[in-house]
Amino acid sequence: MKFEYVLLALISARPRSGFDLGRWVETEGQFLRSRAHHSQIYRLLGRMADDEWVAFEVDPREGRPDAKVYRLAPRGKEVLWEWVRSPYEPTSRFQDPDFLARFAFTAPLDRQAAIGLIDTELAYRRAQIARNRDRDRTLRFEDPLPELDPALAQEIFDDLHAYGASAVDSWVAWLEGIRRRLEQHGTPDPDRRDSSA
């Protein structure tokens, strides 16, 4: 995933300075991406401005350096929509930051595209579970180091498998639940009463 897409998505919600974007990455964004240095963000913003993805206005600041405040340019909107609606290729690791970032920014922009992302991820995880859940996980040793405890090694690997199975099952359940919420979003809730009545 190109970090530029995350920056475009953030700027699509409201104009932001490079400082604002860096602060977001350090707080909310830390779960979607490893730390990004402010210099990387400013460098990307410069390239995005050169490519006409964003435009900026200088916001004069008294007693501090002026700030460039970025907005999406027409080409940036096109690039953002291309990313939101582009095919998604799952990785072997579930809860991948690429999926999380794409989903987080796609769902509010295009609910159907977000459902498509979830469907792709669910299909991949279900196939992964079918291939791996009941495989033979017996460890085989041949002339191991004398210090190696084969029984403990097997126990540890079995525990790791159980933990991983539980985690991927929770991930699949979350995906199924969020998919249902996206399908129901915007449909009237029969249990919700009109407070004006």
N, C-alpha and C positions, 0 to 999 in steps of 0.2 A: 504494500500500500504506500502510495506517495503521500508524504506529510502535507503536501500542497493541498490535497483534497480536504483534509481536516481543516486547514486554514480557510479554504473557500467556504466550507460549510459553516464555520464559526462566523465569518464575515457576512454570510447570507442572513444571519439572524439580526445582526446590527453592525454598524460601522465600528471598527476597532483599530487601536494602535498596535504596533508591534509589542509594546509593553503589556497591553491588555491580553494579547494572545499568549505571551510568555507566562503571564500570571495564571491564565486558564490551564495551560499545559502542566504547570506545577501543582495545581490543585485538582480540579475535576478531571483533567486530562491524564493524570498520572496512571489511571487504570486502563486507559486506551493506548498509551504510548509511553515508551521509556522517556526519560528526561530529554528535553531539547534545550540547547543553550540559546540564549537570546540572540547571539550572533547568527546562529543557524536560521532562526525565524526571520531576522532582518534580511539576511541574504536571500532567502526564499521569497520574501515579499518584494525585494528588488527585482528578482527574476520574473515573478508573477506580474509586476507592473510593466516590465519590458515586453512580456508576452501579451499584454493587454487583458490579463485576467482580472486585474484590480486597478482601480484608480485611487488616488489619494488627494486629500486636502491637508494643508499645513495648519495645525491648530496652535496658535501662539500661546506660550505659557510664560507667565511673568515669573522671573527668578529661576526658571528651569529651562532646559532645552525645549525648543518647539517639538511638537509631536506630529507625525504623519498619521492621519486617520484614513483607513482604507475602506473602500466600498467595492462591491462586485461590479465589474464592467460587463457589458453584454457577452463578451467572449468567455468571461469567468462563469457566467450563468450557464452557458452552453456546456462548458467543461464539467461543472458541478452536476448537471443533469446526466451527462454521459456517464459519469462515475456512479451516480445513484442507480442508474438503470443498466449498468454493464453486468455481464455474467460474473458470478462469484464462484471461485474454485476453492473448496474447503482444503484445509491442511490436515495432516494426521493428528495434530494437537487440537483438542477441542478448547473452546473459550479463547480462540486465537484473537489477538488484538485487531487484526484486519477485519474479522467478522464483527467484533464489538463496535469498532468505529463506524464501519459501514452501516450497521443496523441502527446505532444511536442517531446518526444523521439522516439516514434514509427514511425511517419510520415517520417523522414529522413532515417530510417533504412529499413522500409518495408511498402511501400505505400498501398499495398492491405490490410495489417493488420490494418493500420490506417483507411482505408475506412470501414472495418468491425467494428472497434470501433465506428465510427460515425454512422453507420447503427444501431448498438445496442442502442446507446444513443438516436438517433432520434426516433426509435420505442418506446422506453420507454417514452420519453417526449410527443410524440403524444398521446399515451394511457393515460398518466397522464392528459393531457389537456382535452381529451374527457371525462374523469371521473369527472373532477373538475371544468371545466370552467363555466358550467351553473347550478351548484348545488344550492340548496336553502341555502343561507348564512344568513338567518334571525337569529339574536341572540335572545335567549329566556331567560327571567329573572324571577326568583322566589324569592321573598323576598330579593331583593338586598340591599346593604348598602344604606342608605339615600343619601350619597354623590355621588353615582354612577349616571351618566347621561346616561340613556339608548339610547337616540337619538344620542348623541355624540359617544358612544361606537359603535353603528351600522355604523355611518358615517366613523369612523376611520377604522373599519374592512373592509368596502366596498372599501375605498381608498387603503388600503394595498393589497386587492385582485386585484384591478385594476393595481397597481404598479407591483405586482408579475406576472400578466398576460402579461403585456407589456414586462417585463424582460424576461420571458420564451419564448415569441414570438420572441424577438430579438436573444435569444440564438439559437432557432430552425433555424432562418434565417441565422445566422452565420454558423451553422453546415452545412446547405444545400449549402451555398456558398463555404465553404472550401472543401466540398466533391466534388463539380464540379471542383474546382481548382486541386484537387488531381487526378481526372480522366483525366483532360486535360494535366497535367504535363508531359512533354516529347513529347507531340504531337506538330508537327509544327504549328505555328500560321500563318494562311493565311494572316493576316493583317501586319505581320512583314516583312519588306523588307530586302533583303540581302544588307548590307551596302557596300559590295565589288563590287556590280554591277554598 
